[in-house]
Amino acid sequence: MRLVSDPACDEVVLTASAAELAALAEAVAAGAGLLDATAAGAGAALTGIEVTGTAGPGVRIARDAGRRVLVISGDAAALAVLADNLRAIATATDSGHLHIDHFPEHPYLVAGSVPVVVDSPHGGMPAR
């Protein structure tokens, strides 16, 4: 798994194998887990993802700069929706990506969450 943090747009790009994405989906569904990532570059590179359950409502995605991890926290119902979305991209049979960006009335992501782009295991751009 690789996490690339783009300070220019405050976005994190997650690239992983199908097995790694499936493991992340399971941790998100369980509301607990710590997954390692390969550091991509120097400085503020993110080296893992921590998942924690909270009372909610919704899912918050944040950077913990001190520990250099992406933290995903939320209530069980909202984490279940995110886990389903991660499973879908993990099992995709084509290239593509999933945007996890807050917008008004987002069904599970809370305001202030770090935007994340999850690339398909087959590549981030759709095949033509």
Contacts in CASP RR format, 6 or more apart in sequence:
PFRMAT RR
TARGET T0000
AUTHOR 0000-0000-0000
METHOD contacts of the structure
MODEL  1
MRLVSDPACDEVVLTASAAELAALAEAVAAGAGLLDATAAGAGAALTGIE
VTGTAGPGVRIARDAGRRVLVISGDAAALAVLADNLRAIATATDSGHLHI
DHFPEHPYLVAGSVPVVVDSPHGGMPAR
1 14 0 8 1.000
1 15 0 8 1.000
1 16 0 8 1.000
1 17 0 8 1.000
1 20 0 8 1.000
1 24 0 8 1.000
1 35 0 8 1.000
1 36 0 8 1.000
1 37 0 8 1.000
1 38 0 8 1.000
1 48 0 8 1.000
1 49 0 8 1.000
2 14 0 8 1.000
2 15 0 8 1.000
2 16 0 8 1.000
2 37 0 8 1.000
2 38 0 8 1.000
2 40 0 8 1.000
3 12 0 8 1.000
3 13 0 8 1.000
3 14 0 8 1.000
3 37 0 8 1.000
3 40 0 8 1.000
3 45 0 8 1.000
3 46 0 8 1.000
3 47 0 8 1.000
3 48 0 8 1.000
3 49 0 8 1.000
3 70 0 8 1.000
4 12 0 8 1.000
4 13 0 8 1.000
4 15 0 8 1.000
4 40 0 8 1.000
4 45 0 8 1.000
5 11 0 8 1.000
5 12 0 8 1.000
5 44 0 8 1.000
5 45 0 8 1.000
5 46 0 8 1.000
5 63 0 8 1.000
6 12 0 8 1.000
6 13 0 8 1.000
7 44 0 8 1.000
9 115 0 8 1.000
10 114 0 8 1.000
10 115 0 8 1.000
11 114 0 8 1.000
11 115 0 8 1.000
11 116 0 8 1.000
11 117 0 8 1.000
12 46 0 8 1.000
12 63 0 8 1.000
12 70 0 8 1.000
12 114 0 8 1.000
12 115 0 8 1.000
12 116 0 8 1.000
12 117 0 8 1.000
13 116 0 8 1.000
13 117 0 8 1.000
13 119 0 8 1.000
14 116 0 8 1.000
14 117 0 8 1.000
14 118 0 8 1.000
14 119 0 8 1.000
15 119 0 8 1.000
15 123 0 8 1.000
15 124 0 8 1.000
16 24 0 8 1.000
16 118 0 8 1.000
16 119 0 8 1.000
16 121 0 8 1.000
17 121 0 8 1.000
18 90 0 8 1.000
18 91 0 8 1.000
18 121 0 8 1.000
20 35 0 8 1.000
21 86 0 8 1.000
21 87 0 8 1.000
21 89 0 8 1.000
21 90 0 8 1.000
21 118 0 8 1.000
21 121 0 8 1.000
22 87 0 8 1.000
22 90 0 8 1.000
22 91 0 8 1.000
23 35 0 8 1.000
24 35 0 8 1.000
24 49 0 8 1.000
24 51 0 8 1.000
24 86 0 8 1.000
25 83 0 8 1.000
25 84 0 8 1.000
25 86 0 8 1.000
25 87 0 8 1.000
25 90 0 8 1.000
26 83 0 8 1.000
27 33 0 8 1.000
27 34 0 8 1.000
27 35 0 8 1.000
27 49 0 8 1.000
27 51 0 8 1.000
28 51 0 8 1.000
28 72 0 8 1.000
28 79 0 8 1.000
28 82 0 8 1.000
28 83 0 8 1.000
28 86 0 8 1.000
29 79 0 8 1.000
29 80 0 8 1.000
29 83 0 8 1.000
30 51 0 8 1.000
31 51 0 8 1.000
31 52 0 8 1.000
31 53 0 8 1.000
31 74 0 8 1.000
31 76 0 8 1.000
31 79 0 8 1.000
32 51 0 8 1.000
32 52 0 8 1.000
32 53 0 8 1.000
33 50 0 8 1.000
33 51 0 8 1.000
33 52 0 8 1.000
34 48 0 8 1.000
34 49 0 8 1.000
34 50 0 8 1.000
34 51 0 8 1.000
34 69 0 8 1.000
35 48 0 8 1.000
35 49 0 8 1.000
35 51 0 8 1.000
36 47 0 8 1.000
36 48 0 8 1.000
37 46 0 8 1.000
37 47 0 8 1.000
37 48 0 8 1.000
37 49 0 8 1.000
38 47 0 8 1.000
39 45 0 8 1.000
39 46 0 8 1.000
39 47 0 8 1.000
39 68 0 8 1.000
40 46 0 8 1.000
44 65 0 8 1.000
44 68 0 8 1.000
45 68 0 8 1.000
46 63 0 8 1.000
46 68 0 8 1.000
46 69 0 8 1.000
46 70 0 8 1.000
47 68 0 8 1.000
47 69 0 8 1.000
48 68 0 8 1.000
48 69 0 8 1.000
48 70 0 8 1.000
49 69 0 8 1.000
49 70 0 8 1.000
49 71 0 8 1.000
49 72 0 8 1.000
50 64 0 8 1.000
50 67 0 8 1.000
50 69 0 8 1.000
50 70 0 8 1.000
50 71 0 8 1.000
50 72 0 8 1.000
51 71 0 8 1.000
51 72 0 8 1.000
51 73 0 8 1.000
51 79 0 8 1.000
52 71 0 8 1.000
52 72 0 8 1.000
52 73 0 8 1.000
52 74 0 8 1.000
53 73 0 8 1.000
53 74 0 8 1.000
53 75 0 8 1.000
53 76 0 8 1.000
53 79 0 8 1.000
54 60 0 8 1.000
54 73 0 8 1.000
54 74 0 8 1.000
54 75 0 8 1.000
55 75 0 8 1.000
56 74 0 8 1.000
56 75 0 8 1.000
56 78 0 8 1.000
57 75 0 8 1.000
57 78 0 8 1.000
57 110 0 8 1.000
58 74 0 8 1.000
58 75 0 8 1.000
58 77 0 8 1.000
58 78 0 8 1.000
58 108 0 8 1.000
58 109 0 8 1.000
58 110 0 8 1.000
59 72 0 8 1.000
59 73 0 8 1.000
59 74 0 8 1.000
59 75 0 8 1.000
59 78 0 8 1.000
59 79 0 8 1.000
59 81 0 8 1.000
59 82 0 8 1.000
59 108 0 8 1.000
59 109 0 8 1.000
59 110 0 8 1.000
59 113 0 8 1.000
60 71 0 8 1.000
60 72 0 8 1.000
60 73 0 8 1.000
60 74 0 8 1.000
60 109 0 8 1.000
60 110 0 8 1.000
60 112 0 8 1.000
60 113 0 8 1.000
61 70 0 8 1.000
61 71 0 8 1.000
61 72 0 8 1.000
61 100 0 8 1.000
61 109 0 8 1.000
61 113 0 8 1.000
61 114 0 8 1.000
61 116 0 8 1.000
62 70 0 8 1.000
62 71 0 8 1.000
62 73 0 8 1.000
62 113 0 8 1.000
62 114 0 8 1.000
63 69 0 8 1.000
63 70 0 8 1.000
63 71 0 8 1.000
63 114 0 8 1.000
64 70 0 8 1.000
64 71 0 8 1.000
70 114 0 8 1.000
70 116 0 8 1.000
72 79 0 8 1.000
72 82 0 8 1.000
77 108 0 8 1.000
78 108 0 8 1.000
78 109 0 8 1.000
81 107 0 8 1.000
81 108 0 8 1.000
82 100 0 8 1.000
82 108 0 8 1.000
82 109 0 8 1.000
85 98 0 8 1.000
85 100 0 8 1.000
86 98 0 8 1.000
86 118 0 8 1.000
88 98 0 8 1.000
89 96 0 8 1.000
89 97 0 8 1.000
89 98 0 8 1.000
89 118 0 8 1.000
89 119 0 8 1.000
89 120 0 8 1.000
90 121 0 8 1.000
92 120 0 8 1.000
92 121 0 8 1.000
92 122 0 8 1.000
93 122 0 8 1.000
94 120 0 8 1.000
94 122 0 8 1.000
94 126 0 8 1.000
94 127 0 8 1.000
95 120 0 8 1.000
95 122 0 8 1.000
95 123 0 8 1.000
95 124 0 8 1.000
95 125 0 8 1.000
95 126 0 8 1.000
95 127 0 8 1.000
96 119 0 8 1.000
96 120 0 8 1.000
96 122 0 8 1.000
96 123 0 8 1.000
96 124 0 8 1.000
96 125 0 8 1.000
96 126 0 8 1.000
97 117 0 8 1.000
97 118 0 8 1.000
97 119 0 8 1.000
97 120 0 8 1.000
97 123 0 8 1.000
97 124 0 8 1.000
97 125 0 8 1.000
98 117 0 8 1.000
98 118 0 8 1.000
99 115 0 8 1.000
99 116 0 8 1.000
99 117 0 8 1.000
100 109 0 8 1.000
100 113 0 8 1.000
100 115 0 8 1.000
100 116 0 8 1.000
100 117 0 8 1.000
100 118 0 8 1.000
101 109 0 8 1.000
101 115 0 8 1.000
101 116 0 8 1.000
102 109 0 8 1.000
102 110 0 8 1.000
102 111 0 8 1.000
102 112 0 8 1.000
102 113 0 8 1.000
102 115 0 8 1.000
END
